[in-house]
């Protein structure tokens, strides 16, 4: 049965256009940001941070987001673990960081407090939290500098410090307690002045959430709360599409914003107040959009540099929000399409990639898809460019962003959208045309992009049809002549289908098909019409961020100037 509800309507056709997508921050933007950071060191900014020292918090909110018990246990054992990286607490030194940026953000945001709270009670956790807090205060409480005083990190830090105040404020040392509360007040004054300058999307929303939390929990914060609510409304308008997707188009960013808004809601609850309408409405839109790109086991699919997240964790995050909704089938602006019949789920990237100034580590994945049968993933993207363990070589992480690392068509061994040496996305897909039709008998998506038009003179059009019983997915990949430009000779292209972990592939005798056996024993047949089918090695970044060896089906062919079409199907046979 289809998962749609009455409010989830389907648009039959749509055109999505990427504007300014090949440009990062302008020179003037970078200069202005650099100048703003230099002003942090001036006496004027130091005066702005002066004010009353709070003696206590008005209330202590709950942290509704579950922590990671394994990471919490590591903290009790004397280390901070994250994505294969470990920092020994005995040698912790915030003034001489030796860790990666993800680890630095994890430490600086104090998100690890959530993990510590999940692993132990206050009596065991407080000494660990206080130890790290004292080191942070010694390095950064009076020294205003990057990255510690970045607006986004202060926003997150305020949320975590207040939610886990019992862990960081249990000491009988009154001087230490006063230092923590004074740093909290100074940070609130700082982020209030810098939140609007934070990058649009997750960073700006995090900053404004911190401003509001400070306004609600530090005495005398009524004016700060009002300014924060207005700022958060603007941040949501600029950072979240009407369909509930974040502008970065990254599922990991989607999860982060949902967690931030959920924590903020509990800050209001601690004061027995209701959250702002803009925040509540955003959560109501974002949760079904997130569920729309999850597989049958509720686990997250891999898009825009993110790896999979387990269904258990997604379910816990959704439960914390209090939002009850069915998965969104069509995210019109966010750009993901969901087909679902029976136990089969297909998720398609049917939009241009994100603009460079709005996303870090974006991927050239237009018209790629993932497919699952129940709890098992059949077709995947390699994923994990931003979620892999720190030991993954940079060259491999960069490779995970390419078109070839996604289950789609690749012309001339080129990315559909250029990936520059500095990591930004360049020219390529500027326009995607989409048509969708759905009935009880089948769901059909037809989409095309212009990423290869300039260089090769072709549009890529992909048609996917999922049968109403969920037992067959039929596809057609076409290269169509674009405009008047014609190239002589034949243009090589391939279509890649990366297989999920544990899926075994065996070719048939005629060389035009392959049998795919899932770990559960279910059997699917892949068959193509045109091109040469081979089975090659691939990899998939798993739930822990580790690359695991897998296989991929590859159809190789050549397109004449007039274009070419390759038909294929995936059919469950047992």
N, C-alpha and C positions, 0 to 999 in steps of 0.2 A: 504494500500500500504506500502511496506517496506520502511524504512527510509534511507537505504543505498545510498551512491553515488558511482560514478565509482571508486573513490580512496579507498573506504573502502572494501578491499578484505577480503575474509574469508579463513582461514587456516582450512583444514579438520581435521588435527590432530596435537597435540602438547603435549610435556611433560614439566612440570614446576617443578623445583627442588629447595628446600629451603636449602641454604648452610649456616652453622654456625648459624642456627636459634635459637638454644637453649642456646646461650651464649650472655650475656650482655657485657658491657665493661670489659676488662681484668683488673687485679690488676695493671699492669704496666701503662695502660691507665689512670686509676683513680688516681694513684700516680702522673703521669706526669701532669694531669689537675690540681690537688691540688697544686703542686709546681708552676705551671704557675700563678695561682691566687695569691699565696703568693708573687710573684715578683711584683705584682701591688703596693704593699706597700713600695717598695724599692725606695731610692733616684734616682736610675738609671731610673726607669720607669717614675718618676716624671719629670726628665730632658727630656725624650723622648716626653713628652706632651707639652713642651714649644714651642712657636713659635709666629708668628705675630698674633695680635688680629684683626680680620676682622671688618671693620666699617659698612659694610652692605652686603647683599646678592646680587649676580650678577643678579638673576632673582627669581621670585616666581612662582613655578608651580601650576597648578590646582590639586586638589584631585578628580580623576574621579570616585571614589567609593562612593556611596551614604551612608550617615550616618543614624543612627536610631533616628528619631525625638522624640520618647518617652524617650529614654535615655538622649537626649539633653535637653528636657524639665525638666527632673529630675535635671540636672546640674544647670539650672536656678533657680530651687527651693531649691538648697543648698545640693544636695547629688549626689553621683555617684552610679548608679544602674547597676548590671550585674548578670544575672542568679539567681535572687532571693536574691542576697546579696546587701547590701546598706552601703555606707560609708558617714557619715555626714561631710560636708566640714568644719564646725565650729571646729570639733575635729580632722581634718586631721593632721597626724603626720607621715612623712616618716621615721623618725628615730625609731619609735616604731610601726611597722606594726601589725595590728590585723586582717588583712584580709587574704583570701585564696590566693593560688598561681595564679589562673586565674584572680582574681581581681587585684592582685599585678602587673601582667604582663600588664593588661589593663591600670592601672594607670601609670606605669613606661614607657610604650611605647608611651603614649600620644595619643593612638588611640581614646580616648574620644573627642579629638578636632574635629574629623569628625562629631560626634553626635551633638556637640555644634553648629557647623557651619550649620547643617541641621535644627536646631530648631530656629535660630535667626539671626539677622544681627550682624555686627561687633560691633556696639555701645553697644548692650546688652551683647554680648558674651565675649568681650575683658576683662572686669573686672574679670569675673569668671576664664578665662584662665590665666590671670596674677596672680590671687590669688593662684591658684594651682602651677603655675610655680615658684613663689617666695618660696613656701614651699619646692619644689623639689630642687631648687638651694641651699637653706640653708642646706639641709640634704646631698646632693650628689655632688654638683658642685666641691668641693675640696676633697671629701672623696671617694677614688676609692675602691669600694667593691662590692660584690655580694649582691643582684641581679641587682642593678641599672646599673652597668657597664658591664653587660654581653653583649658580642658582638652582639647577636641577637637583644637585646633591644635597643642598640645604633643604629643599622641599622634602625629599625623601627622608633625610635625617630627622627633621622635625616630626614627621609621622612616626618613625620608628622609635625615636627617643621617648615620645609621649606615650605610645602604645605599650612600650616595655619599660616604663619608668620604674616599676618595682625591681628590675634587674640592675639598673644603673644608678638608682638613688636609695639603695638599701644601706649604704654605709653610714656609720655613726660619725664619720669625719665631716664636721659641719663646713670646713673650708672646701673640701672636695665637692660636697653637695652644692654649695654656693657657686663654685666654679662651673659646674654643669648647667645650672639654671641661668647663670649670667651668660654663658656661651649660647644657650638656647635663645635668650632674649636678643643678643647681638646678631645672631644668625637670622632671626625673624626680621629685624630691621633691615638687614642686608638684602635678603631675598625679596622683601617687599619692594625695594627700589630696583631690583634687577630681573624680576620675573617676566616682565613684558618683553625684555630683550633676549630671553632664552629662545633657542630654536623652536620653531613651530612644531607642534605634535606632542610627543611624550614629554620632552624636556620642559616645555612651557606649562603643560598641565601639571606635571609634578611640582614645579615651582609654586604655582598658584595654590595647589592643594596644601602645601606647607604653610603658605601665608594664612590661609583660612584656619588651619589647625592651630596655628599660633594665636590667631585672633580669638579663637574659642577657648583655648586652654591656658593662656597667660593672662593674668589680670589686666584690665584696662584695654582690652583688644577690640572693642566694638567697631571703631573706625577701620581698623585693619581687616576685620572680618568683612565689612561692607565692601572695601576696596578689593579684597580677595575674591569675593563672590562675583563682582563685576568682571574682574580679570579672568576668572575661570570660565565664565560664560563666553568671553571672547576667545579664549584658548580652545574651547571645545568647538566653537564655530569654525575656527581656522584649522583645527587639527583632526576633526572627525567628520566624515561625510554624512549626508542625510540617511544613507542606508546603514550606518553604524560602523563602517570600516575606517581605520586610521589612514591618514594621507600617505604615510610611508608604505602602505600596502603590505606591511610585514606582520604576520600573525604573532610573532613574539612581542612586537610593539602593542598589538591589540590586547594581548594578555596583560602587559604592564599597565596600560591605561585602565583596564577593568579592575585590576588589583588596587591601583591608586584611588579610584573613585569609590571602591568598596571600603577601603580604609577610611576615607573621608566621611563616608556615610556613618561609620561607627563613631567618629569623632562627634558628629552632631547628636548621635544617640546618647553618648555619654553626657551631653548637656540637655538631654530630653527635648531635642529640637529636630525638625525635619530638614533634610538636605535641600539645597536649592533645586528648583524645578529643572534647570539646565543639566545638572549633574545626574538627577534621577532619570530624566528622559534619555540622556546619553547611555547610561547603563542599560536601559530598556532596549535600546537599539543595538548596542554593541554585543550583548550576549548571544542573541540569535545569529548575528553575523559571524561570530567566532564559531558557534556550533555548526554553521553552514559549511565550514572548511574542515570539519572533523570527519573521521572515518566511522565505520560501523561500530568500532569498540570505543568511540568517543575520543580517540586519540587524535592529536593534531597532525595535519599533513604538512609537508615541507615546502615552504615558499619563501622567497626573498631573504635567503640566508639563514632561515630558521630551521632547526631540526625538529624531529617529532617530540611531542610531549604526551605522556601516557594518558589514557582515558581516565584513570583514577585521579590524577592530578587535575585534569580539566574539569571533571565532575565536582571535585572539591572546590575549585575556584568558582564554578557556576553556582554551586549550592550556597557559597558565602555571599554571593550577590543578592540572593533572594529572588532573582528573576526567573520566571518559569515560562519558557517559550520553546517552540519547535525550531529546528535549524532553518535558517533562511536559505531558500533555494537560489535566489538571484540577488547578488549585491551589485546593483546597477553602476554605482560609482567606484566602489572598492574594487570591483572587477572580477570577482570570483563567481563561478556558476556551479551549481550542485545538481546532479542527476541522481535519483535514488529510487530503485524499485527492488522489492524483495530484500535480500541481504546485501545487495550490491550498492556501493556508493562511488560516484565519479565526481571529482572536483577539477575544474578547468580554470586556468588563468586566461581570462578573456578581456584583457585590458593592456594598455601600454605600461611599461615599467614606471616606477615612481620618478618624480623629478629629483635631480641630483641634490638640490639644496634642501630637500625634505627627507632624504633617506641616505643612510650610510651602509654601504655594502649591498646595494640593490643588484638584482639578477636579471639576465636577459632571458626570461622564461616565458614570453608571450606564446599562448596557445598550447602550452604543456598541460598534461593532465596526470592525476593520480587516480588509482582505482583499488577498491578493497572488496573482498568477499567476506562478510561478517567481520570477525576480528582479525582477519589476515589481509595483509597488503599485497596486492598482485602487481600493480604497476606503480612506481614511485619516481620521485626526483631524488638526486643524490643528496641534496640539502646540506645544511650545517655550516655554511660559510661563516656565519657569525655565532654558531652555537657549538662548534666542535671543540674538542679538548685543545689545550694550549700547545701540546706536542705536535699537532698537525702542522707540517711545513707550510710556510706562507704561500708557496707556489701551488700547493694542493688546495689550500683555502681559496685562492683566487680562481683556480680551475672549477671549483664547485659553483661559482657564480655564472659560468658560461652557459650558452644555449645547449651545448653538447652534454652538460650534466643534468639536463631536464628531458622529459619524455615528450619530444616534439621533433619537428623537421628542421634540419640544418643545411643551408646552402653553402657550397664552396668552403666547408670547414670554417665558417665565419659566424660570429655572434649576430643575432637578429638586432641587437642594440649594442653599440660599441662599449667596451669597458676600458677606460683610460688607465694609464700606468699609476696615476694617483688614486685610483679606486672609484672615481666618479663614473657615471654613465654618460655616454656621448650620443651621437646621432644614431638613428635606427628607427625603431617603431615609433611613429608619431600618431598613427591613426589605427583604430581597430573598429571594424564593422561587425555587428553581432545580430543574429536573428535566432529566436528560440520559439519552439512550439512544443506543446505538451498535451497529452491525452492519457487515458487509461491504458492505451495500447503501446505507447512509446513516448519517450522524451527525446527531442532533437535539438541540437545546437549546431549552427553554422556560423563560423567566424573567420575573418581574414585580417591580416596585418600587412603593413607596407615596409617592414624592416629590411627587406632585400630589394626593394624597388630601385633605389638609387644606385646600388652597386651592381646588381645582377639583372635588373629589369623584370623582376617577378614579384607578384603578390603571393603570399602563402595563405591558402584557404583550407580550413579543416572543418570537416563535418563529422559529428558524433551522434549516433542514434543508439539509445539504450532501450532494449525491449521491455515491455510491461511486466514480464515475469522476472526481470533482472538476470536472465541467463545468457544474454548475448549483447555485446557492444560492437557495433559496426562503425568503421571509420573510413573516411576518404581524405587523403592529403593531396592537395592540388597546388601546382605552381602555375599561375596565370600571368600572361604578358601584362606589364604595367606601362600605360601610356604609349608614347611613340617610340620609346627607346628599344632597340633590338640588338642583341648580341649574336655574333656568328658562332657557329659550332654548338657544342653541347655542354651544359653546365652540370657538374656532378653535385649530387645531394644525397643525404641519408636521413632516415627517420629512426630515432632511437626510442626504445621502450625499456627503461631500466626496471628490473624485476625486484620485488621485495625480498627482504632477507628470508632465507629458508625456502624460497621457490626454486625448484629444480627444473631445468629446461633440457629437452631432448629433441633433436631434429627428426622430421619424418623422412621417409625414403625419397619422396619427390623433391625435397629441398625447398618447398614453398610453405612449410608449416612447421610448428613446434608444439610439443606437448608440455604443458606446464603443470607440475605437481606441487601443490601446497603442502605445508607441514602437516595439516590435518588429514591429508589424503585426497582432498578434492582435486579434480582434474579439469583443466581448461585447455582448449586447443586454440592456438594462434595460427591464422592463415592469412597470406597476403596474395595480392594479384598484381604482378609487375614487380620489377626489381629483383635483386638477389638477397635472400635472407641468410644471415649468419648469426651465430651465438658467440658473444664476446664477454670478456671480463668487465666488471663494473664495481662500484662500491656504493655503500649507503651509510650515512651518518646515523647512528642508532640513538636510543633514548638517553644514553650517557655521554653523547657527543663523540663517540669513537667510530672511526671508519671501519666498516666490516665488509669483507669481500662478497660480492654478489655477481649476478650475470645480467646481460642485456641482450635484447633482440635488436638487430640492426638490419634495416632494409636499405640497400645501396642501389642507386639508379642515376640516370642522366636525363636532363631535360633539354629538348631542342628549343629553338627560339619561340615556337608556338606553345610551349608549356608541356606539362606532364601531369598524370594523375596516378596515384597508388591507392588501391583499395585494400582494406584489411579487416579482420574480425577477431574477436575474442569470444569463444563460446564454451560454456560449461558443459562438459560431457559426462561427468561423474561426481 
